[in-house]
Amino acid sequence: MVNILKMMKQAASMQKNMETLQADLAGRTVEFSSGGGMVTAVARGDGTVAEIRIDPKVVDPADVEMLQDLVLAAVDGAIKGARDMAAAEMAKLTSGLGLPSM
C-alpha cells in the first residue's frame, strides 16, 4: 500500500512538472533558415509557428515555386527543432521513472 501512495505522489508531482514544462516550452523558440538565410521560420516549443521572415530579395514573381520551397523547408526545420527540444526536455523530466521515452 505504501508503494501505491508513493507512486501516486510521484505521478501528481510529475503531472505538475509536465504542466510547468509545457508552459515553459510554449515560451521558448527555435529558429531555422533556408536559402542561405533568405527565409527564416521561428517555432515555439509547443510546435506552433511564431514567425516567418522573408528577405525581399528572394521574392521573384516569376519563380514563386522557389519561395514556396524555401518557406516549406524553413517551417519544417523549425517545427522539427521545436519537437526535438520538447522531446529532450520531456526525457529529462521522465528519466529515472522507468517510463519509456516519449
DSSP file (Angstrom, degrees, kcal/mol; ACC not computed):
  #  RESIDUE AA STRUCTURE BP1 BP2  ACC     N-H-->O    O-->H-N    N-H-->O    O-->H-N    TCO  KAPPA ALPHA  PHI   PSI    X-CA   Y-CA   Z-CA
    1    1 A M     >        0   0    0      0, 0.0     4,-2.0     0, 0.0     5,-0.2   0.000 360.0 360.0 360.0 -36.4    0.0    0.0    0.0
    2    2 A V  H  >  +     0   0    0      1,-0.2     4,-2.4     2,-0.2     5,-0.2   0.895 360.0  53.5 -62.8 -39.8    2.9    2.3    0.8
    3    3 A N  H  > S+     0   0    0      1,-0.2     4,-2.6     2,-0.2    -1,-0.2   0.872 106.7  52.0 -63.8 -36.7    4.3    1.8   -2.7
    4    4 A I  H  > S+     0   0    0      2,-0.2     4,-2.4     1,-0.2    -1,-0.2   0.921 110.6  47.5 -66.6 -43.1    0.9    2.8   -4.3
    5    5 A L  H  X S+     0   0    0     -4,-2.0     4,-2.3     2,-0.2    -2,-0.2   0.907 112.4  49.8 -63.1 -41.3    0.8    6.0   -2.3
    6    6 A K  H  X S+     0   0    0     -4,-2.4     4,-2.4     1,-0.2    -2,-0.2   0.921 111.4  48.8 -62.9 -43.5    4.4    6.8   -3.2
    7    7 A M  H  X S+     0   0    0     -4,-2.6     4,-2.6     1,-0.2    -2,-0.2   0.887 110.1  51.8 -63.9 -39.1    3.6    6.1   -6.9
    8    8 A M  H  X S+     0   0    0     -4,-2.4     4,-2.3     2,-0.2    -1,-0.2   0.899 110.6  48.0 -65.4 -39.9    0.5    8.4   -6.7
    9    9 A K  H  X S+     0   0    0     -4,-2.3     4,-2.5     2,-0.2    -2,-0.2   0.912 112.3  49.2 -65.2 -42.1    2.6   11.2   -5.2
   10   10 A Q  H  X S+     0   0    0     -4,-2.4     4,-2.8     2,-0.2    -2,-0.2   0.911 111.2  50.0 -62.5 -42.0    5.2   10.8   -7.9
   11   11 A A  H  X S+     0   0    0     -4,-2.6     4,-2.4     2,-0.2    -2,-0.2   0.912 111.7  47.6 -64.1 -42.5    2.5   10.8  -10.6
   12   12 A A  H  X S+     0   0    0     -4,-2.3     4,-2.1     2,-0.2    -1,-0.2   0.908 113.7  48.0 -64.4 -41.8    1.0   14.0   -9.2
   13   13 A S  H  X S+     0   0    0     -4,-2.5     4,-2.5     1,-0.2    -2,-0.2   0.915 111.8  49.4 -64.3 -43.2    4.4   15.6   -9.0
   14   14 A M  H  X S+     0   0    0     -4,-2.8     4,-2.7     2,-0.2    -2,-0.2   0.894 109.1  52.6 -64.9 -39.4    5.3   14.6  -12.5
   15   15 A Q  H  X S+     0   0    0     -4,-2.4     4,-2.3     2,-0.2    -1,-0.2   0.923 110.7  47.3 -62.3 -43.6    2.0   16.0  -13.8
   16   16 A K  H  X S+     0   0    0     -4,-2.1     4,-2.2     1,-0.2    -2,-0.2   0.921 113.0  49.0 -62.9 -43.5    2.7   19.3  -12.1
   17   17 A N  H  X S+     0   0    0     -4,-2.5     4,-2.6     1,-0.2    -2,-0.2   0.883 109.9  51.9 -63.5 -38.4    6.2   19.3  -13.5
   18   18 A M  H  X S+     0   0    0     -4,-2.7     4,-2.8     2,-0.2    -1,-0.2   0.902 108.7  50.2 -65.8 -40.5    4.9   18.5  -17.0
   19   19 A E  H  X S+     0   0    0     -4,-2.3     4,-2.0     2,-0.2    -2,-0.2   0.914 112.3  47.5 -63.3 -42.1    2.4   21.3  -16.9
   20   20 A T  H  X S+     0   0    0     -4,-2.2     4,-2.2     2,-0.2    -2,-0.2   0.919 113.0  48.9 -63.2 -43.6    5.2   23.7  -15.9
   21   21 A L  H  X S+     0   0    0     -4,-2.6     4,-3.1     2,-0.2    -2,-0.2   0.902 108.9  52.4 -64.3 -41.9    7.4   22.4  -18.6
   22   22 A Q  H  X S+     0   0    0     -4,-2.8     4,-2.0     1,-0.2    -1,-0.2   0.907 110.6  47.8 -62.2 -41.1    4.7   22.7  -21.3
   23   23 A A  H  X S+     0   0    0     -4,-2.0     4,-0.8     2,-0.2    -1,-0.2   0.904 113.2  48.9 -64.7 -40.3    4.2   26.4  -20.3
   24   24 A D  H >X S+     0   0    0     -4,-2.2     3,-0.9     1,-0.2     4,-0.6   0.923 110.1  50.6 -63.7 -44.9    7.9   26.9  -20.4
   25   25 A L  H >< S+     0   0    0     -4,-3.1    20,-1.7     1,-0.3     3,-1.0   0.862 102.7  60.4 -63.0 -35.8    8.2   25.3  -23.8
   26   26 A A  H 3< S+     0   0    0     -4,-2.0    -1,-0.3    19,-0.3    -2,-0.2   0.777 107.6  46.9 -63.1 -24.4    5.4   27.5  -25.2
   27   27 A G  H << S+     0   0    0     -3,-0.9     2,-0.3    -4,-0.8    -1,-0.3   0.557  99.3  82.5 -93.4  -8.9    7.6   30.5  -24.4
   28   28 A R    <<  -     0   0    0     -3,-1.0    17,-2.0    -4,-0.6     2,-0.3  -0.692  64.7-155.7 -96.2 150.3   10.8   29.1  -25.9
   29   29 A T  E     -A   44   0A   0     -2,-0.3     2,-0.4    15,-0.2    15,-0.2  -0.882  12.6-156.7-127.8 158.1   11.6   29.3  -29.6
   30   30 A V  E     -A   43   0A   0     13,-2.7    13,-2.8    -2,-0.3     2,-0.4  -0.992  15.0-153.0-129.3 137.4   13.6   27.6  -32.2
   31   31 A E  E     +A   42   0A   0     -2,-0.4     2,-0.4    11,-0.2    11,-0.2  -0.904  12.9 179.2-116.2 140.0   14.8   29.2  -35.4
   32   32 A F  E     -A   41   0A   0      9,-2.5     9,-2.8    -2,-0.4     2,-0.3  -0.996   7.9-162.5-140.9 134.6   15.5   27.6  -38.8
   33   33 A S  E     -A   40   0A   0     -2,-0.4     2,-0.3     7,-0.2     7,-0.2  -0.848   4.2-171.2-116.9 152.0   16.6   29.2  -42.0
   34   34 A S  E  >> +A   39   0A   0      5,-2.7     5,-2.0    -2,-0.3     4,-0.7  -0.892  64.7  38.1-132.3 166.3   16.6   28.1  -45.6
   35   35 A G  T >45S-     0   0    0     -2,-0.3     3,-0.7     1,-0.2    -1,-0.1   0.873 134.2 -55.7  62.1  37.9   18.1   29.5  -48.8
   36   36 A G  T 345S-     0   0    0      1,-0.2    -1,-0.2    -3,-0.2    -2,-0.0   0.827 111.0 -44.2  65.5  30.8   21.2   30.8  -47.0
   37   37 A G  T 345S+     0   0    0     -3,-0.4    -1,-0.2     2,-0.3    -2,-0.2   0.502 108.7 120.7  92.3   5.0   19.1   32.8  -44.6
   38   38 A M  T <<5S+     0   0    0     -4,-0.7    17,-3.1    -3,-0.7     2,-0.4   0.829  80.3  31.8 -71.1 -31.3   16.7   34.2  -47.1
   39   39 A V  E   <S-AB  34  54A   0     -5,-2.0    -5,-2.7    15,-0.2     2,-0.4  -0.996  72.6-176.4-128.8 128.8   13.7   32.6  -45.4
   40   40 A T  E     -AB  33  53A   0     13,-2.7    13,-3.2    -2,-0.4     2,-0.4  -0.987   5.3-167.3-127.9 132.9   13.6   32.1  -41.6
   41   41 A A  E     -AB  32  52A   0     -9,-2.8    -9,-2.5    -2,-0.4     2,-0.5  -0.944   5.6-157.8-117.4 142.1   10.9   30.4  -39.6
   42   42 A V  E     -AB  31  51A   0      9,-2.9     8,-3.1    -2,-0.4     9,-1.7  -0.981  11.5-172.1-120.0 125.5   10.6   30.5  -35.8
   43   43 A A  E     -AB  30  49A   0    -13,-2.8   -13,-2.7    -2,-0.5     6,-0.2  -0.902  18.5-128.0-117.5 147.2    8.6   27.8  -34.0
   44   44 A R  E >   -A   29   0A   0      4,-3.3     3,-2.2    -2,-0.4   -15,-0.2  -0.478  31.8-105.9 -84.7 162.1    7.6   27.7  -30.3
   45   45 A G  T 3  S+     0   0    0    -17,-2.0   -19,-0.3   -20,-1.7   -20,-0.1   0.659 119.3  63.8 -63.2 -16.3    8.4   24.7  -28.1
   46   46 A D  T 3  S-     0   0    0    -21,-0.4    -1,-0.3   -18,-0.3   -20,-0.1   0.400 122.0-104.9 -88.3   4.0    4.7   23.7  -28.3
   47   47 A G  S <  S+     0   0    0     -3,-2.2     2,-0.2     1,-0.3    -2,-0.1   0.424  78.6 129.0  93.3  -1.2    5.1   23.2  -32.0
   48   48 A T        -     0   0    0     34,-0.1    -4,-3.3     1,-0.0     2,-0.5  -0.610  62.8-115.0 -87.9 150.5    3.3   26.3  -33.2
   49   49 A V  E     -B   43   0A   0     -6,-0.2    -6,-0.3    -2,-0.2     3,-0.1  -0.730  30.8-179.5 -85.4 125.8    4.9   28.7  -35.8
   50   50 A A  E     -     0   0A   0     -8,-3.1     2,-0.3    -2,-0.5    -7,-0.2   0.777  60.4  -2.3 -95.2 -32.4    5.6   32.1  -34.2
   51   51 A E  E     -B   42   0A   0     -9,-1.7    -9,-2.9     2,-0.0     2,-0.4  -0.994  46.3-159.0-162.4 147.9    7.1   34.0  -37.1
   52   52 A I  E     -B   41   0A   0     -2,-0.3     2,-0.4   -11,-0.2   -11,-0.2  -0.991  13.9-167.7-132.9 127.2    8.3   33.8  -40.7
   53   53 A R  E     -B   40   0A   0    -13,-3.2   -13,-2.7    -2,-0.4     2,-0.5  -0.957   2.3-171.0-116.4 132.3   10.8   36.3  -42.1
   54   54 A I  E     -B   39   0A   0     -2,-0.4   -15,-0.2   -15,-0.2   -16,-0.1  -0.983  22.5-131.1-125.9 123.4   11.4   36.6  -45.9
   55   55 A D    >   -     0   0    0    -17,-3.1     3,-2.1    -2,-0.5     4,-0.4  -0.567  20.0-132.2 -68.6 128.4   14.2   38.6  -47.4
   56   56 A P  G >  S+     0   0    0      0, 0.0     3,-1.3     0, 0.0    -1,-0.1   0.756 101.6  70.9 -55.5 -25.0   12.7   40.8  -50.1
   57   57 A K  G 3  S+     0   0    0      1,-0.3   -19,-0.0   -19,-0.1    -2,-0.0   0.773  93.9  54.8 -63.4 -25.1   15.5   39.7  -52.4
   58   58 A V  G <  S+     0   0    0     -3,-2.1     2,-0.9   -20,-0.2    -1,-0.3   0.571  81.6 101.7 -87.0  -8.4   14.1   36.2  -52.7
   59   59 A V    <   +     0   0    0     -3,-1.3     5,-0.1    -4,-0.4     3,-0.1  -0.670  43.0 161.1 -82.3 107.3   10.6   37.4  -53.8
   60   60 A D    >   -     0   0    0     -2,-0.9     3,-2.5     3,-0.3     7,-0.2  -0.949  32.2-155.4-129.1 108.8   10.5   36.8  -57.6
   61   61 A P  G >  S+     0   0    0      0, 0.0     3,-0.5     0, 0.0    -1,-0.1   0.753  96.9  58.0 -56.9 -22.5    7.0   36.8  -59.2
   62   62 A A  G 3  S+     0   0    0      1,-0.2     3,-0.1     2,-0.1    -3,-0.0   0.618 113.0  38.4 -81.8 -12.0    8.5   34.6  -62.0
   63   63 A D  G <>  +     0   0    0     -3,-2.5     4,-1.1     1,-0.1     3,-0.4  -0.420  62.7 146.6-137.7  60.8    9.7   32.0  -59.5
   64   64 A V  H <> S+     0   0    0     -3,-0.5     4,-2.5     1,-0.2     5,-0.2   0.827  70.2  65.6 -65.1 -32.7    7.0   31.6  -56.8
   65   65 A E  H  > S+     0   0    0      1,-0.2     4,-2.5     2,-0.2    -1,-0.2   0.881  98.2  52.7 -60.3 -38.7    7.8   27.8  -56.5
   66   66 A M  H  > S+     0   0    0     -3,-0.4     4,-2.4     2,-0.2    -1,-0.2   0.929 109.9  48.1 -63.7 -43.7   11.3   28.5  -55.2
   67   67 A L  H  X S+     0   0    0     -4,-1.1     4,-2.6     1,-0.2     5,-0.2   0.910 110.9  51.4 -62.6 -42.0    9.9   30.8  -52.5
   68   68 A Q  H  X S+     0   0    0     -4,-2.5     4,-2.6     1,-0.2    -1,-0.2   0.919 110.4  48.9 -60.6 -43.4    7.3   28.2  -51.6
   69   69 A D  H  X S+     0   0    0     -4,-2.5     4,-2.5     2,-0.2    -2,-0.2   0.902 111.5  49.2 -62.9 -41.6   10.0   25.6  -51.3
   70   70 A L  H  X S+     0   0    0     -4,-2.4     4,-2.3     2,-0.2    -2,-0.2   0.906 112.4  47.5 -65.9 -41.9   12.1   27.9  -49.1
   71   71 A V  H  X S+     0   0    0     -4,-2.6     4,-2.7     2,-0.2     5,-0.2   0.933 112.8  49.2 -64.2 -45.4    9.2   28.7  -46.8
   72   72 A L  H  X S+     0   0    0     -4,-2.6     4,-2.7    -5,-0.2     5,-0.2   0.919 112.0  48.3 -60.4 -44.7    8.3   25.0  -46.5
   73   73 A A  H  X S+     0   0    0     -4,-2.5     4,-2.3     1,-0.2    -1,-0.2   0.908 113.0  47.9 -63.6 -42.1   11.9   24.0  -45.7
   74   74 A A  H  X S+     0   0    0     -4,-2.3     4,-2.2     2,-0.2   -33,-0.2   0.921 114.3  45.5 -66.1 -43.8   12.2   26.7  -43.1
   75   75 A V  H  X S+     0   0    0     -4,-2.7     4,-2.6     2,-0.2     5,-0.2   0.928 113.3  49.7 -66.6 -44.9    8.9   25.9  -41.4
   76   76 A D  H  X S+     0   0    0     -4,-2.7     4,-2.4    -5,-0.2    -2,-0.2   0.924 112.6  48.0 -59.0 -44.5    9.6   22.1  -41.4
   77   77 A G  H  X S+     0   0    0     -4,-2.3     4,-2.3    -5,-0.2    -1,-0.2   0.896 112.2  48.5 -64.2 -40.9   13.1   22.7  -39.9
   78   78 A A  H  X S+     0   0    0     -4,-2.2     4,-2.2     2,-0.2    -2,-0.2   0.914 112.5  47.6 -67.2 -42.6   11.7   25.0  -37.2
   79   79 A I  H  X S+     0   0    0     -4,-2.6     4,-2.5     2,-0.2    -2,-0.2   0.906 111.8  50.5 -66.1 -40.5    9.0   22.6  -36.2
   80   80 A K  H  X S+     0   0    0     -4,-2.4     4,-2.7    -5,-0.2    -2,-0.2   0.925 110.5  50.0 -61.8 -43.6   11.4   19.7  -36.1
   81   81 A G  H  X S+     0   0    0     -4,-2.3     4,-2.4     1,-0.2    -2,-0.2   0.895 110.5  49.8 -61.4 -40.0   13.7   21.7  -33.9
   82   82 A A  H  X S+     0   0    0     -4,-2.2     4,-2.5     2,-0.2    -2,-0.2   0.907 111.6  48.5 -65.4 -42.1   10.8   22.5  -31.6
   83   83 A R  H  X S+     0   0    0     -4,-2.5     4,-2.7     2,-0.2    -2,-0.2   0.916 111.6  49.6 -63.7 -43.0    9.8   18.9  -31.4
   84   84 A D  H  X S+     0   0    0     -4,-2.7     4,-2.3     2,-0.2    -2,-0.2   0.911 111.4  49.2 -62.5 -42.3   13.4   17.8  -30.7
   85   85 A M  H  X S+     0   0    0     -4,-2.4     4,-2.1     2,-0.2    -2,-0.2   0.929 113.0  46.9 -62.4 -45.4   13.7   20.5  -28.0
   86   86 A A  H  X S+     0   0    0     -4,-2.5     4,-2.5     1,-0.2    -2,-0.2   0.904 111.7  50.7 -64.0 -41.8   10.4   19.4  -26.4
   87   87 A A  H  X S+     0   0    0     -4,-2.7     4,-2.3     1,-0.2    -1,-0.2   0.899 109.8  50.3 -63.8 -40.5   11.4   15.7  -26.5
   88   88 A A  H  X S+     0   0    0     -4,-2.3     4,-1.7     2,-0.2    -1,-0.2   0.902 112.3  46.9 -64.8 -40.8   14.7   16.4  -24.9
   89   89 A E  H  X S+     0   0    0     -4,-2.1     4,-1.8     2,-0.2    -2,-0.2   0.892 112.4  49.6 -68.6 -39.3   13.1   18.3  -22.1
   90   90 A M  H  X S+     0   0    0     -4,-2.5     4,-2.3     1,-0.2    -2,-0.2   0.883 107.5  55.0 -65.4 -38.2   10.4   15.6  -21.6
   91   91 A A  H  X S+     0   0    0     -4,-2.3     4,-1.1     1,-0.2    -1,-0.2   0.896 107.1  50.3 -62.6 -39.4   13.2   13.0  -21.4
   92   92 A K  H  < S+     0   0    0     -4,-1.7     3,-0.3     1,-0.2    -1,-0.2   0.908 111.5  49.4 -62.5 -40.8   14.9   14.9  -18.6
   93   93 A L  H  < S+     0   0    0     -4,-1.8    -2,-0.2     1,-0.2    -1,-0.2   0.872 117.2  38.3 -67.1 -38.6   11.6   15.1  -16.8
   94   94 A T  H ><>S+     0   0    0     -4,-2.3     3,-1.7    -5,-0.1     5,-0.6   0.485  86.2 119.7 -95.8  -2.8   10.8   11.4  -17.0
   95   95 A S  T 3<5S+     0   0    0     -4,-1.1    -3,-0.0    -3,-0.3    -4,-0.0  -0.337  76.2  23.4 -63.4 143.0   14.3   10.0  -16.6
   96   96 A G  T 3 5S+     0   0    0      3,-0.1    -1,-0.2     1,-0.0    -2,-0.1   0.385  98.4  93.7  84.8  -4.2   14.7    7.7  -13.6
   97   97 A L  T < 5S-     0   0    0     -3,-1.7    -2,-0.1     2,-0.1    -1,-0.0   0.521  94.2-120.8 -96.0  -6.2   11.0    6.8  -13.5
   98   98 A G  T   5 +     0   0    0      1,-0.3    -3,-0.1    -4,-0.3    -4,-0.0   0.719  65.4 140.8  75.1  19.5   11.4    3.7  -15.6
   99   99 A L      < -     0   0    0     -5,-0.6    -1,-0.3     1,-0.1    -2,-0.1  -0.676  58.5-105.9 -93.4 149.4    9.0    5.1  -18.2
  100  100 A P        -     0   0    0      0, 0.0    -1,-0.1     0, 0.0     2,-0.0  -0.408  47.3 -94.6 -67.6 152.0    9.5    4.6  -22.0
  101  101 A S              0   0    0      1,-0.1   -10,-0.0    -2,-0.1   -14,-0.0  -0.343 360.0 360.0 -68.9 151.0   10.7    7.7  -23.8
  102  102 A M              0   0    0    -15,-0.2    -1,-0.1    -3,-0.1   -15,-0.0   0.416 360.0 360.0 -95.6 360.0    8.0    9.8  -25.4
